[in-house]
Amino acid sequence: MLFAACNARRLCCGEDFRFGKGAAGDVALLRSLCQEAGVELYVVPPVEDGGEKVSSTRIRKAVEEGDIPTANRLLGRPFGFSLEVIHGNHIGTGLGTPTINQAIPEGFVLPRFGVYASWCRVGGQFFYGVTNVGVKPTVGSDKVLAETWMPEFSGDLYGKRVRVFLLEFLRPERKFASLEELKAAITYNGRQAQAVAARTPPPAFLASRG
């Protein structure tokens, strides 16, 4: 049915691929079905890293624990997201650290709440950034957002999609006693992010992707 609906000529899957009700179908069954339908089947052997199989479960765990370098290594590219920039409360602008806000959609693999060094692609250019993923406890928000300050960028991005690539976890999200204390922390994190970005340049192939 899949072959007819999609007019498939070639399929590719991993060695542990399962399908059908109760995941009863395996690669052997798929190979038999492909032979009957005249469809080529490519079975990709597992890829290992550090003696362990690379899997979506392992990558998800690394992201959720804030171990972004491991997630990025397993993915072969930086973990990130491309989301529309929405209006926030403009507190960052008042602090001299204007940020972009992006709402994290439901079902998205959430990184550990906290502050990350990041690369942000605006148009065809990359800018290093400080990205907070969480609920911004200092200002009393309860919506999960990615809020990013790009020290070397200036411009209006509202309504546009910006791709943010996370590089390294800097610190947990926390509630500050004052906005002045928050500003000092953001400024310090900016210096940290700049150092991380300097030793972690964006892969060239990302420049041409949407």
N, C-alpha and C positions, 0 to 999 in steps of 0.2 A: 504493500500500500504506500509506504514511504517512497519507494523507488518510482512508482507511477506518479505520485503527487508532485514530487520534486524533480522528476526526470533525472535522477542521480545516475552518474556514470562511475564515480569513484567515491569511496568512503575512507576515512582515516579515524582510527581509534587507538586507545591504549590497551595494553595487555589485560588489564583488569576491568575493562568496560563491561557494564551490565545494562540491560534494557528490558522493557516489558513489565507486565504486572508482577509485583513482588520482586523485581529485578531478577526474574528467572532466566532471562536470556543472557548468554555469555558470548565470548568471541567465537567459540566453535560453532555455535548456532548461527551467529551473524555471518561467518564465513560460508556456511552452507547455503544460507539464504542469498548471499551475494553471488555465489556460483550459479544458482538457479536463475537469477535475474540478469546474469551477464554483467555484474558490477564488480569493478576492481576494489579490493580491500587492502589497505595498508595498515598493518598493526605496528604501532610505535613502541619500541622497548622502553622500559622505565629509565628515567634519568636520576642519577644519585648525586648527592652532595654531602660530603662528610660521612659517607657510608650509609646514609639514609635516603630513602626514596623521596624525590621532590613531588609533592602533592598539593592540591588546593587546600586540604586540611592543614597541612604544615604551614603553608603561606598565610592562611587566615589566622592561625594561632600567633605567628610572628607579628602580624599587623596589630592584632588585638592586644598584644602584650607591649606594643610600642617598640619592638625590635625591628625597626625599619631597615637597617643595613642588611639583616638576614633576609627579610622579605624581598628587598630589592635584588639581592644576589640570586635568590631562587627564581624570581620572575625574569631576570635578565634585563630588567629595566626598572626605573624608579616607580614605586607605587604612588598613585595620585588620583586626581579626579578633575573633571571638567564640568563646572557648574556656573550657572548664571549669577552675576553679582547683584545683590539686593541691597536695599537701604537698611542701615542699622541705626544706632542711636547717636552716631557721630561723636562719641566720647573720644575716640582715637584722634580725630581731627583737633579737638580741643586740647589734647595733650601734646600735639605736635607730632603725632605718630599716626597719620591717617591710614585706615585699613579698608580692605574690601571684605564684605561679608557674603558667605555662600551657605545656603541651607543644605544640610546633609539629608538626602532623601531616605525614607524608610526602606529598610532592607539592605542598605549599604553596609559594607564591612567597616565597622567603626574602629579606628585606631584608638589606642589607650588615650584617655583624656589628658591633655597637656599641651606643652609648647614644643614645636618642632622647627628645625632648620629646613628650609625648602627652596626649591627653584620654582619660579612662576613664569609662564610663557604668555606674553602679551604681544599679539601679532606674531612676528617672527623673532622677537627678542626675548631673552631670558633675564630675569631679575631675581637676585637672591631675596629671600623673605623670611619672616618670622611668622609661623602659622600656629594659632591656638585652635585646637579641636576640643569642643566641650560646650559648657553652658555659661561661661563667663560669670562665675560666682560673685566677683567684686561688684558687678553692676546689677545683680539680681535677675539674670535671664534664666529661663527654663527651656529654651529652644536649643537644640543641638546645632551648632554652627561651626564652620571653619572661618576664622577671622585672620586675615593676613596683612602684615605691614611690610611693604617693599620700600626700604630706605632710599633706593636710588630711582624710584619711579614717581612720576607726577602726572596725573591725568584723571579724567572721568571715565569710569568703567561700568557705570550702572546699566543694567540690562544686557551687558555683554558676557560672553562665556570666557572664563579664564581657567587655564589648566594649571593646577598646582601639583608639584611632585614633592613628596616628603623625603627627607634625607636622613635625619637623625633626631632622636628624642632629646630635648634639652632639659625639661623639668616638668613635674606634675602640675596640673591646674590647681590653683589655690586662690583663696580669698585674701585680698590685701586690705590693710587697715585704712588706706587712703588712696586717692587717685595719684598723688605724688609718689607714693611707694610703688604703685602699679607702673607708672611711667618709668621710674628708675629700673625696674625689672625688665620692662620691654626694651629699653635702651641697651641694657647689658646683654639681653638675649639677641639683640641685633648684631652686636659685636661677635657673639658666639656663632650666629648663623653665617656671618660673612666669612669667618674662618673655616667653617664646615664647607661652605660653597666653594671656597678657594681650593680646597683639596678634593672636592667632588664635582668636577665639571659635568654639565649635562651631556648625555650621549648625543653625538651629532645627528643620529637618525630621528631624534625627537623634534628637531627643528621643523621638519616638514610635515608633521602629523597634526591632525585636528584635535 
